[in-house]
Amino acid sequence: MPGRFRLVVGLLAVVILYFSPINTGEAAAGPDSIRIAALKFGTVNWELDTILHGRLDEANGFTLDVKPMAGSAAAKIAFESGEADVLVSDWIWVARRRAAGADIVFLPYSKAVGGLMVPSASPVRAIPGLTQMKIAIAGGPLDKSWLILQAHALKNGFDLKGSTDQVFGAPPLLHQKALAGEFGGIVNFWHYMARMEANGFRTLLTVGEAARDLGLDPDIPLLGYVMRGDFARAHADAVRGFAAASRAAKNKLAEDDDAWTRLRPIMNAASDAEFERLKAGFRAGIPEKWAVDPNAAAQFFDLMVKLGGEQLVGGAKTLPDGVFIDTGGW
């Protein structure tokens, strides 16, 4: 009997294990944990590291779990597969996905944008001076900064696209080629611009200046923390805590130079000049408020629809409802 009893107990254990629900990533993370997929060397890590170092997550009722990613494609895969709760992206992508039926939402992170740069010794003083020159554009033909710069030029009577030879590619590769003197100008992200300013380049026109000339609000945060709507609703307290921790980290980085000294080893600054420009660029990109003006965002999106078409915004013709997390009262 004892042997038969042990056999029955063993079989019952196997049955229980077989039919028990598998512990998914989200369940394992728990309601008080937020998993964020972040590029391994992305500037968002400066904020996330500040949150973790100061235990700002614990102080605001959640646990931050940073998952380093090799690239943006890997980060999106982690987000789409449920291995991460949060992804850093732009709200144009969120709008496109929402128009296609996806329930994802956007919490502002940074208003920092890039611009068009030329070597300091270049004779070019205005965009028309780039005629017949080779210019590099980080990303691709649908890069939002490139589209805005084109629209600005056209408004002022110059066909930037038609009058120049464009080379598209990965930001770090184009950055190195530009430093080697291969281009007459380059459009790149803000942190590469900061590094280039420290290495003999000057800004011809920022995307913010071009946007303002087009009647757009240059203070709309383009980059933000993207999450699934069901996650935001189910973990509302943790999301509010995350927003508070993000704001607290930004405040510290805006005011405390010692916080930057601690971050310097992960900033990959090749010189004191690069370090100072990266610090200044991050600070300039801190949004003054969480809320995004829906009318200003709709105007911006309308321009993206006009310039980028279906390739950029998918089937969306106007800005879908619900793109931005309602932060009223936060």
N, C-alpha and C positions, 0 to 999 in steps of 0.2 A: 504493500500500500504506500509506504513512504516514497518509493521510487516512482510509482504512478502519479502520486501527488506532485512531486517535483516536476515531472514531465508536463502535467497540466498547467502548473504555474508558469513554466517556461514558455509554453505555447501561448498562454494568455499575454505574457509580456511581449512576445513577438507581434501579436495581433494589435496590442495597444500602441506599440511603436509604429507599426505600419499605417494605422489609421489616424494617428495623431497628426494635427496640422503642422506642416513644416514651418519653422521659424524664419520668416522672411526678413530681408534687410531692414524694412521699415519697422517691423514688429520688434526686431532686436534693438533697433535704435531707441525705441521707447518714445513716449510723448514729450519728454523734456529734452530730446536730443535733436540737433539739426546738423545734417551731413551736407557739406558743401563741396562740390567738385570745382577745384581751382587750378588753373595752370601753374605748374611747378615753379615757374619763374615770373609769374604775373605780378603786377603791382598791387593787386588786391591782397596779396599775402602780407603786405606791410600793415594793412588794417587788421587782417585776421590774426596776425602774430601779436599785434597790440592788444587785441581782445583776449587772447589766450594768456599772454604774459601778465596782464592786469587782472585776470580772472573776471573779466567783465561779463562773461557768459554766466558764470555761477551767480554773480551779483544780480543778474537779471532773470534768473529762474530757468536756465536751460544749459545744455552742454554742447559746445561747438566741436564738431568732428570734421577736420579739414582733410579732404582726400586729394592729394597731389595728382595732377594729370599732365601727361606729356604734351597734349595739344588740345585745341578747341574741339576737334572731332571726338576725341576720347571723352572729354568732359560732357558733351551732348549725349554720347552713348550711355555714360553712367547715369545721367539724369533721366533719359528716356526709359532706361531699363529698371529704374527704381533703386539703383545702387546709391544714388545721391538725392537729397531733397531740394537742393538749391544749386543753381548754375549762374555764372556771371555772363550776361549777354546784353544786347541792346533791345529796346522796346519795339523797334521796327520788326524784329524777328518774332517777338511775342505777338504783335498785331497780326502778322502773317499767319502764325499758328492758330490764333484764336479765330480768325476768319475761316480757317479750315476745320474748325470744330474742336480744337484742343482747349482744355480748361487750364491755362497757365496765366500767371499774373506777374507783375513787375513792381519791385520796390527800388527806388532810386539809390544809386551808389555814387556816381561821379558825373560831373559835367565837363570833365577834361576832354578836349578834342585836339586833333593834330593840326597840320597846316602845310603850306608849301614853302620849302626852304631852298636856298641856293648857296653855293660857296661864298665866303666873305669877299673874295677877290673878284667875284662875278660882276660884270658890268650891268647886269639886269637889275633894274630898280622898280619895275612894274611888270605885271603879268604879260603884256604884249611883247616884252623883251625876250620872252622864251620862244618866239617864233623860230621854227625849224630846229629846235633843240630837242634832245632826248631827255624825257623826264620819267622818273620812276614813281609808280603808285603801289603802295603796300596793299595787299589784298587782291583786288581784281577790278574789272571794269564797273562793277556795281558797288564799289566801296562808297559809303555814304559821304565821306569827306570829299572824295573826288567828284561826286555828283553835285555837291553844293558849290565847290569851286568852279565847276563848269558853268553852272547856272549864274553865278556871280559874274563870270567873265562875259557870258552872252548878254547879260543885262547891260554890261558896259561896252558892248560892241566888239567883243573879241571872242573868236571861236577857239577856245583853249584846246579842245580835243582835235579839231581839224588842222590846227596850225603847229602841232607838236607831234613828236614820235614817242608813244608811250611804251613803257616796259612795266609789266605787272609781275609781282612775285611776293615771296614771304618777307615780312618786315625786317628780320635780322639780316637776311641775305642782301636785300637792297640797301640796308643801312651800311653794311661793310663796303659794298660796291660804290656807294655814294662817297664815302670817306676816301676811297681810292681814286676819285675823280672821274668816274665813268658816266656821270649824268650832269646835265645842265641844271636840273632841279629835281626835287624829290618831295612826294606827299607821303608822310608817315604819321604814326601815332605819336601822342604827346610825349611819351617817355623817351622815344627815339629822338624826337626833336630836342629834348633837353640835353641828351648826350651829344647831339650834333652841334648845338650851340657852344658846348664846351670844347668842341674840336674844329672850330673855324668855319661854321656855317651861320647864316643869318636867316631870319624869317621874312619871307616876302609877303605872305598873307596868311592869317590864321583862319581856320574854318569858322570860328566865332565871328570874326570880322566880316567874312563873306555872308554868313547867315544874317547878321544884323543888316547888311546892305540889301538883302532880299526881303526884309521886313519880318524875319523870323526872330523868335526869342532865343538868343544864344545861351541863356541860362537853363534851358531844359536839360535835365540830366539824361544823356543818351544811354549810358551804361547803368545797369542795375542788377539786383539779385532777383533771379527768376525762379519761381516755384509753382508747383501744381496748385490749382485752386482748392482741390479737396484737402490737400495737406494744410494750406493756410487756414482753412475753415476748421479743420479737426484739431489743429495745434495753434489756435489763435493766441493763447497766452505766450507760447514759446516764440511765435513770430513777432509779437510785440516786444518781447524781451530781446530778440535778435536785433530788431530795429533800434532799440534803446542802446544796446551794446555797440552797434555800428556807429551811432551818433556820438557816444561817449569816446570811442576810439578816435573818431575824426576830430573831436574837440581837443583831445590830448595831442594829436599830431599837428593840429593847427597852432598850438600854443607852446608846446614843450620841446625845445631843441634837444634835450637829453634823450627823449624818446627816439629821436632820429639817430642819435649816436649809437644807441643800442641796436637799431635796425640796420645800420650801415653794412655789416657783414653779408646780409642777404640781398642788398640792393645792387650788387655788382657794379658799383661806381668805380671807374678806373682812376679818378682823380678827385681832388677836393672840389674842383669846378663842376664836375658831373654831379657829385653828391649834392651840392647846393642847388643846382638847377632842378634835379629830380625832386628834392624837398619842396622847392618853390612851386613846381608844376603840380604836384599832388595837392598842395594847399590851395592852389588856384582852382582846382577841380572840385573842391568840396561844395556840395549844394547848400544853399542858404536855408532851404526848407525841404521837407519831405514831399509835400503836395506838388503835383504837376498840374499846371493850368491846362484844362482839357481843350480849351479853344486854341491855345498856342500849339498844343500837341497835334490837334486836328489839322491846323494850317501846315505844320511841318510835314505831317504824313501825306497831305495832299500833294506837296512838292515831290515827295519820294515816289508817289504813284505816277506822277507826270514824268519824272526823270528816269525811274527805274522800271516802271511797268510791272508786268506779271512776273518777270524774272526775279524782281526784288521783293514785291509784296504779295505775290501769289494772286489769289482771286479777290483780294480786298480792293474796294474802290474808295472806301472812306474808313476812317479809324474805327475799329470795332469797339463796342462797349466793353467795359470791365478790364481793360488792359492794365490799368494802374490800381494797386491795392489802395483801398480807401483808408487813409491814415488820419482821418478826422478825429480829433481828440487825443491823438497819441502824444 
